[in-house]
Amino acid sequence: MDVYDAIRQRCSVRKFEDRPVKEDVLTRVLDAGILAPSGRNTQEWKCVIVRNAERRGLLAEAAEQEFIARAPLVVAVVSLDPVREMYCGIQAGPVDCAIVIDHMTLAAVAEGLGSCWIGHFDQDKCRAILDVPPPAKIIEMLVMGYPADSPGRKQRKSPADLICWEKFS
Ligand SMILES: Cc1cc2nc3c(=O)[nH]c(=O)nc-3n(C[C@H](O)[C@H](O)[C@H](O)COP(=O)(O)O)c2cc1C
């Protein structure tokens, strides 16, 4: 699949078929995340793959979002060093993890999967559920599975609102 097609087709999916993600498909999606760039190539992240139904239920509760329990797969993307700043004063960990997730979401489209980012969750509860030790933090979670709903139309601001040239305006 062309990368532009994947970008256009990707949308948040919150309803999934009741069947597991095939092993080879999952491997390719995870590989796409592994190929993501990171600042200084430190790769200071780890993905926790959650397929266990009870654990997904606990994560759904901690995220106050029921549909998470009904997704066959949850990927929690953990930054091992979430506070280290780049020279520009921005934390590197969350940026690196976001790129990993975005690579996975696009690979998921190419594999016929749907996904949805999950940023609304209780950090401490989810860390306890997944045994994530400090100082590591879960940056985002991604739910994934074969989609059971059709994509909605993308609502986006216009290029004029989002892009400016040469100087900020
Ligand atoms: C950082 C981030 C956090 C998000 N957190 C959630 C979430 O907790 N629950 C949810 O249902 N959707 C979540 N979303 C999905 C957004 O609502 C969705 O991407 C946005 O409305 C645009 O729709 P689209 O993904 O279909 O293009 C999140 C997306 C991003 C990028």
The ligand as a Tripos MOL2 file, in Angstrom:
@<TRIPOS>MOLECULE
LIG
   31    33     1     0     0
SMALL
NO_CHARGES

@<TRIPOS>ATOM
      1 C1         -2.3740   11.7380   21.5500 C.3       1 LIG1
      2 C2         -3.7390   11.1910   21.2540 C.ar      1 LIG1
      3 C3         -4.5370   10.7280   22.2890 C.ar      1 LIG1
      4 C4         -5.8040   10.1860   22.0260 C.ar      1 LIG1
      5 N1         -6.5380    9.6490   23.0450 N.ar      1 LIG1
      6 C5         -7.7160    9.0540   22.7800 C.ar      1 LIG1
      7 C6         -8.4500    8.3990   23.8060 C.ar      1 LIG1
      8 O1         -8.0380    8.3140   24.9640 O.2       1 LIG1
      9 N2         -9.6380    7.8370   23.4680 N.ar      1 LIG1
     10 C7        -10.1390    7.8630   22.1940 C.ar      1 LIG1
     11 O2        -11.2240    7.3040   21.9680 O.2       1 LIG1
     12 N3         -9.4710    8.4920   21.1880 N.ar      1 LIG1
     13 C8         -8.2740    9.0680   21.4460 C.ar      1 LIG1
     14 N4         -7.5580    9.6560   20.4370 N.ar      1 LIG1
     15 C9         -8.0880    9.6590   19.0670 C.3       1 LIG1
     16 C10        -8.4810   11.0780   18.6010 C.3       1 LIG1
     17 O3         -9.6940   11.4350   19.2010 O.3       1 LIG1
     18 C11        -8.5750   11.0730   17.0710 C.3       1 LIG1
     19 O4         -7.3070   10.7690   16.5410 O.3       1 LIG1
     20 C12        -9.0300   12.4220   16.5200 C.3       1 LIG1
     21 O5        -10.3600   12.6810   16.8890 O.3       1 LIG1
     22 C13        -8.9460   12.4790   14.9980 C.3       1 LIG1
     23 O6         -9.6880   11.4330   14.4070 O.3       1 LIG1
     24 P1         -9.0150   10.3480   13.4320 P.3       1 LIG1
     25 O7         -7.9870    9.5880   14.2480 O.co2     1 LIG1
     26 O8        -10.1570    9.4310   13.0260 O.co2     1 LIG1
     27 O9         -8.3910   11.0490   12.2780 O.co2     1 LIG1
     28 C14        -6.2990   10.1730   20.6940 C.ar      1 LIG1
     29 C15        -5.4690   10.6370   19.6510 C.ar      1 LIG1
     30 C16        -4.2100   11.1220   19.9230 C.ar      1 LIG1
     31 C17        -3.3330   11.5450   18.7690 C.3       1 LIG1
@<TRIPOS>BOND
     1     1     2 1
     2     2     3 ar
     3     2    30 ar
     4     3     4 ar
     5     4     5 ar
     6     4    28 ar
     7     5     6 ar
     8     6     7 ar
     9     6    13 1
    10     7     8 2
    11     7     9 ar
    12     9    10 ar
    13    10    11 2
    14    10    12 ar
    15    12    13 ar
    16    13    14 ar
    17    14    15 1
    18    14    28 ar
    19    15    16 1
    20    16    17 1
    21    16    18 1
    22    18    19 1
    23    18    20 1
    24    20    21 1
    25    20    22 1
    26    22    23 1
    27    23    24 1
    28    24    25 2
    29    24    26 1
    30    24    27 1
    31    28    29 ar
    32    29    30 ar
    33    30    31 1
@<TRIPOS>SUBSTRUCTURE
     1 LIG1         1 GROUP 0 **** ****
